[in-house]
Amino acid sequence: MGKYQQEWKLMLQKEEAFKDWKIRSSGGDLLIRVPEDTDMDVLKMQFSDLIGPLAALIKSPKTSLKFYVGTTTEADFIFTLN
């Protein structure tokens, strides 16, 4: 796991708003499982706004990172951070 990916994972895990999210790494990506009652259409539209404030706190050099987000082991959507 790269340092950039590690920082994102730690930031998301520390954030109270995401306490119900299960976050793990896979290769160079992050896999995020959210509670089953999550409205995935709304989350998809608001995802960048939700994680955006954390981006300024990441100190590692930026690399491309994919967030696979879903309520099950299958991703409902993929968010790519370039």
Residue pairs with C-beta under 8 A, 6 or more apart in sequence:
1 9
1 25
1 28
2 28
2 60
2 63
3 60
4 58
4 60
4 61
4 62
4 63
4 65
5 25
5 28
5 29
5 30
5 63
5 65
6 25
6 60
7 58
7 59
7 60
8 30
8 54
8 58
8 65
9 23
9 24
9 25
9 30
11 54
11 57
11 58
12 18
12 21
12 23
12 30
12 32
12 51
12 54
13 23
15 54
17 50
20 34
20 35
21 32
21 33
21 34
22 32
22 33
23 30
23 31
23 32
23 33
24 30
24 31
25 31
26 68
28 63
28 64
28 65
28 66
29 65
29 66
29 67
29 68
30 65
30 66
30 67
30 68
31 68
31 75
32 67
32 68
32 69
32 70
33 70
33 71
33 72
33 73
34 40
34 43
34 69
34 70
34 71
35 71
36 71
36 72
38 71
40 69
40 70
40 71
40 76
40 77
43 50
43 69
43 77
44 69
44 76
44 77
44 79
47 67
47 69
47 77
47 79
48 79
51 67
55 81
64 80
64 81
64 82
65 80
65 81
66 78
66 79
66 80
66 81
67 78
67 79
67 80
67 81
68 75
68 78
69 75
69 76
69 77
69 78
69 79
70 76
70 77
